[in-house]
Amino acid sequence: MTVDARDDDPLIRRSYYEATVTRPADDPPLLGTIDADVCVIGAGFSGLSTALDLRAKGFSVVVVDAHEPGWGASGRNGGQALVGFANDHVVADQLGEDAKRAWRLSVDAVGLLRERIAKYSIDCDFVPGYLTVATRSKRVPELRAWMDMVEQRFDYPHLSWLDDAHERIDSERYLSGVYDSYSGHIHPLKYCLGLAAAARNAGVVIHSHSPVKRIVEGDKPVVETEQGAVHCRFLVIAGNASIGRVLPRVHDRIAPIGSFIVATERMEPELAASLIRDRVAVCDNNFFLDYFRVSNDDRLLFGGRATTAYMDPQAVSPVLRQRMLSVFPQLRDIKVEYAWGGYVDVTQNRAPDFGRLAPNIYYLQGFSGHGVALTGVAGRITAEAIAGQAGSFDLLARIQHRRIPGGELFRRPVLELGFMYHRVREALGV
Ligand SMILES: Cc1cc2nc3c(=O)[nH]c(=O)nc-3n(C[C@H](O)[C@H](O)[C@H](O)COP(=O)(O)OP(=O)(O)OC[C@H]3O[C@@H](n4cnc5c(N)ncnc54)[C@H](O)[C@@H]3O)c2cc1C
């Protein structure tokens, strides 16, 4: 059994995030056999959040990661910390009367992120505010309908409608928009390393560079790595998009979709401040969406360009730069300094996929581009479930998922066909 992603994976080359943090000394790899109440696989937001809350409840917790904290999507993403789900309609349809309770959890997720930043003094450049914008007239009523649903069905009070997105963004590309004053954005790797530090301080043991090779289920599950093993009472699998063949049973339900980000050189502060009012995060509502924000050191971080096949971020960089210039032509003389990418954990219906493989084995995955905040609450409700209060976990675990068709061999070509269909529709404006 091997892990899909590699240590030398060029998808992480030249990340602006890695260039702007100081990592602590490596956590040691797992050597030999140890016992813990709970073993968590994965030191991203999901795994670390689960570990922190379990430790606070008195459990002994060991986290093992194939690489190091924040190596996965948690250390590479767009940093947009959002309420809601990637597909609110699926949650509303499938959970019926209980959808409001589920949506409330997503609002709690942003609250939890804000609370943890304060509680653990995590310096991760949090900026409140998030703007969703429509690029085409057909998308305007869709955006309005989404806002109406969220306000009326979920009682979310922080949205305001902009007839003219230009009020908040210095770009001619957008028509209308929805402004959300409660969501926001962060430097995700700083946040993830902050969570890891808080977990260590609380007594969680983290083992880096310890890829899990095999999981033996049973009353006392065993997690085997190359050089060691953890015997535990409970296991939480938070390896997400890169868990790969170690767990085909759950991995088959997510498509790792490549997404890429470029960061410009530092701009003059006046130019940086003029692009987006109050420096809030921005995303459009297209199928192949662009997401961007201005960093606290006056760079534009611009992401998008979803792919099903592997691509070198350096090759994608000029394409993303062109997209960036179609939004902000005033940046034509500004250079791109960093380009990187990662795999987004996308389910077929774009709702998150939580569940149990056995009464004592939990998994969390498939946040579908909405994981920065939601992973926090996912960890919290998993810890609650292990401690005996499973109401919130079971609520979200009710969401039904399908396997991505095509199996290991044909999954990418099948996905590519779906992507082609959406590209053609977007090109035709339908
Ligand atoms: C480019 C990009 C942009 C994104 N932008 C946003 C955004 O703006 N807003 C948003 O909400 N979401 C965004 N996302 C999604 C978000 O980042 C993820 O949903 C979230 O980080 C998932 O966190 P996680 O802890 O579940 O998984 P990960 O962060 O991927 O962590 C999984 C960890 O498990 C480890 N692991 C995997 N397999 C094994 C194994 N066999 N043994 C041991 N360890 C293993 C990995 O090394 C990794 O560290 C984006 C994702 C990407 C890639």
The ligand as a Tripos MOL2 file, in Angstrom:
@<TRIPOS>MOLECULE
LIG
   53    58     1     0     0
SMALL
NO_CHARGES

@<TRIPOS>ATOM
      1 C1         -5.3450   24.8800   -4.1020 C.3       1 LIG1
      2 C2         -6.4570   24.6970   -3.0940 C.ar      1 LIG1
      3 C3         -7.2750   25.7720   -2.7820 C.ar      1 LIG1
      4 C4         -8.2920   25.6230   -1.8500 C.ar      1 LIG1
      5 N1         -8.9660   26.7420   -1.4460 N.ar      1 LIG1
      6 C5         -9.8640   26.6480   -0.4330 C.ar      1 LIG1
      7 C6        -10.4700   27.8250    0.0840 C.ar      1 LIG1
      8 O1        -10.1340   28.9480   -0.3150 O.2       1 LIG1
      9 N2        -11.3990   27.6830    1.0520 N.ar      1 LIG1
     10 C7        -11.7630   26.4560    1.5450 C.ar      1 LIG1
     11 O2        -12.6200   26.3870    2.4330 O.2       1 LIG1
     12 N3        -11.1640   25.3140    1.1090 N.ar      1 LIG1
     13 C8        -10.2010   25.3780    0.1460 C.ar      1 LIG1
     14 N4         -9.5540   24.2490   -0.2720 N.ar      1 LIG1
     15 C9         -9.8960   22.9490    0.3590 C.3       1 LIG1
     16 C10        -9.2810   22.8250    1.7680 C.3       1 LIG1
     17 O3         -7.9420   23.2250    1.7300 O.3       1 LIG1
     18 C11        -9.3970   21.3690    2.2510 C.3       1 LIG1
     19 O4        -10.7550   20.9770    2.2160 O.3       1 LIG1
     20 C12        -8.8840   21.1630    3.6590 C.3       1 LIG1
     21 O5         -7.6100   21.7310    3.8370 O.3       1 LIG1
     22 C13        -8.8440   19.6800    3.9800 C.3       1 LIG1
     23 O6         -8.1580   19.4970    5.1950 O.3       1 LIG1
     24 P1         -7.8550   18.0330    5.7220 P.3       1 LIG1
     25 O7         -7.1840   18.1610    7.0180 O.co2     1 LIG1
     26 O8         -9.1160   17.2470    5.6900 O.co2     1 LIG1
     27 O9         -6.9020   17.4010    4.6060 O.3       1 LIG1
     28 P2         -5.3730   17.7540    4.2610 P.3       1 LIG1
     29 O10        -5.0290   19.1380    4.6020 O.co2     1 LIG1
     30 O11        -5.1580   17.3290    2.8580 O.co2     1 LIG1
     31 O12        -4.5320   16.8450    5.2350 O.3       1 LIG1
     32 C14        -4.4390   15.4610    5.0670 C.3       1 LIG1
     33 C15        -3.1340   14.9950    5.6950 C.3       1 LIG1
     34 O13        -3.1570   13.5750    5.7310 O.3       1 LIG1
     35 C16        -1.8760   13.0900    5.4410 C.3       1 LIG1
     36 N5         -2.0170   11.7180    4.9130 N.ar      1 LIG1
     37 C17        -2.6820   11.3230    3.7960 C.ar      1 LIG1
     38 N6         -2.5610   10.0080    3.6350 N.ar      1 LIG1
     39 C18        -1.8070    9.5480    4.6590 C.ar      1 LIG1
     40 C19        -1.3180    8.2730    5.0440 C.ar      1 LIG1
     41 N7         -1.5590    7.1760    4.3140 N.pl3     1 LIG1
     42 N8         -0.5580    8.1830    6.1460 N.ar      1 LIG1
     43 C20        -0.3000    9.2700    6.9120 C.ar      1 LIG1
     44 N9         -0.7260   10.5010    6.5870 N.ar      1 LIG1
     45 C21        -1.4660   10.6410    5.4870 C.ar      1 LIG1
     46 C22        -1.3220   14.0680    4.4080 C.3       1 LIG1
     47 O14         0.0980   14.0480    4.4100 O.3       1 LIG1
     48 C23        -1.9080   15.3990    4.8850 C.3       1 LIG1
     49 O15        -1.0170   16.1220    5.6890 O.3       1 LIG1
     50 C24        -8.5450   24.3470   -1.2230 C.ar      1 LIG1
     51 C25        -7.7240   23.2620   -1.5450 C.ar      1 LIG1
     52 C26        -6.6910   23.4320   -2.4500 C.ar      1 LIG1
     53 C27        -5.7930   22.2710   -2.7470 C.3       1 LIG1
@<TRIPOS>BOND
     1     1     2 1
     2     2     3 ar
     3     2    52 ar
     4     3     4 ar
     5     4     5 ar
     6     4    50 ar
     7     5     6 ar
     8     6     7 ar
     9     6    13 1
    10     7     8 2
    11     7     9 ar
    12     9    10 ar
    13    10    11 2
    14    10    12 ar
    15    12    13 ar
    16    13    14 ar
    17    14    15 1
    18    14    50 ar
    19    15    16 1
    20    16    17 1
    21    16    18 1
    22    18    19 1
    23    18    20 1
    24    20    21 1
    25    20    22 1
    26    22    23 1
    27    23    24 1
    28    24    25 2
    29    24    26 1
    30    24    27 1
    31    27    28 1
    32    28    29 2
    33    28    30 1
    34    28    31 1
    35    31    32 1
    36    32    33 1
    37    33    34 1
    38    33    48 1
    39    34    35 1
    40    35    36 1
    41    35    46 1
    42    36    37 ar
    43    36    45 ar
    44    37    38 ar
    45    38    39 ar
    46    39    40 ar
    47    39    45 ar
    48    40    41 1
    49    40    42 ar
    50    42    43 ar
    51    43    44 ar
    52    44    45 ar
    53    46    47 1
    54    46    48 1
    55    48    49 1
    56    50    51 ar
    57    51    52 ar
    58    52    53 1
@<TRIPOS>SUBSTRUCTURE
     1 LIG1         1 GROUP 0 **** ****
